[in-house]
Amino acid sequence: MASVRAKLVYPVTQVKRPVIATLALDFNVLADIRRANVEDGNGWLICELEGTSDDLQRAFAWLDEMGIEVDTLGDVVES
């Protein structure tokens, strides 16, 4: 299993999409949410994503297709 700390930034068109549920159900990627701010017009969350390297790569490709920006973080999750 691999683990990646990341900030996901949602465009307005994706705020109401169940992104975390989709990552878990469709891509076998678990998300441990550390901080989040999701409103009607925008949203972001900082999380640790865990899964196989292949599952994470597929999940990141899907997030990119959905227009959700993924910024990988270093050791600091609470930023």
N, C-alpha and C positions, 0 to 999 in steps of 0.2 A: 504494500500500500504506500502511496505517496501522499504528501500533504503540502498544500500551497496556501499561503496567506495572501488574501487579495481584497481589493476594494472594487465593488461592482457599482457602476454608475448607470442608472436607468434613464433613457429618454422618456419624454412624456407619453409616447405611444406604448410603452411597455410597463408602466407603473402598476397597472392592474393585473398583469400577467402573473400566474403563480410560478415564478422562476425557481424558487428553492424547491418546491414540490416536484417540478419537472426535472431538476438536476438529480434528485433522489430517485424518482420513479423511472425516468427514461435513460439516465446515464449512470446510475449506481454511484453517484457522487453525494457524499454527505456534507452538509454545511453547518458549521458551528458559528452562529452569528455572534459577533462581539459588540458591534455598534451598528445602528441603522437610523436612517431618517427617510421615510417614504411618505410623500404627500401626493395630492392630485396631480401636480404639475411636474414633479421630478422626484428622484429618489437615489439613495446610495446605501450601501451596506458594506461593512468590513467583516470578513469572515475567514475561517479556515476551512478550506475545501479538501476533502479526503476521498481518495479512490485510487484505482490503478492508474498508471501513467496513461494508458490508452483511453480509459474512461474520462480522465481529466482533459486530455487533448480533444476528445469528441465533444465534451461539454463546453470547452472554451470556443471551439468552432461554432457550436450552436449559439452561444451567447453573442459572438461576433455577428452571426447572421441576424440575430434579433436586434442588433444595434446597441447592445449592452456592453459598455466599455469595461474591460478587466485590467486593473493595474495590480501587478504582483507587488507585494510588500516584503520588507526584510523581517527581522525578528520582532519589530514593534507592531502589535496588532491594535493597540488602543490609540491610534492616531487619526 
